[in-house]
Amino acid sequence: MPIVPDEKDWTWVLSRPCPECSFDASTATPATVGRTVESMLPRWRAVLRRPDAAERPDEDTWSPLEYACHVRDVFSLFDQRLNLMLKDDNARFENWDGDLTAVEKNYAGADPAVVSAELTAEGQQVAESFAGVKQADWGRKGLRSNGSEFTVLTLAQYFLHDAVHHLHDVDG
């Protein structure tokens, strides 16, 4: 059963700490993203080894497996967006519907072992990409289709909150 989509604009995390996961995005930079993502990967693998990883805690909440699939895809998406921002002046990225992707890719029916390997590979890739960003490029801009403007710095902060928040969601 699909989850009711979360239609909140989460860009507010760029201006204040998240009261749910306690992450303060202002502390993140492209230079710190890689280490943080790398430190999360063993925790995600542990979550995916749980016997109940595919079980939803209730009908309105994704299972840990579904969250892991989402984070895997977020890793890939933000790697693409970062590289687009580094390549193109005033890059533009299309809206991404994570809830639709969950249905189309059947997150609920995924194999936890496969997701673990994919999440690890995508996490290592995005960590490497952010680690390679020169400080002179932190101000490069990108525009999301809904009008939200990001710099490489704020993209790193927004991205990292998403990954940290979802690990918090699954008690990872």
Protein Blocks (a to p, Z undefined) as FASTA:
>chain_A
ZZdddfbdfklmmmoccfklopafklpcfklmmmmmmmmmmmmmmmmmpmklmpcfbfkb
ccfklmmmmmmmmmmmmmmmmmmmmmpghiacddddfklmmmmnommlpcfklmmmmmmm
mmmmmmmmmmmpcfklmmpccddfkopacdfklmmmmmmmmmmmmmmmnoZZ
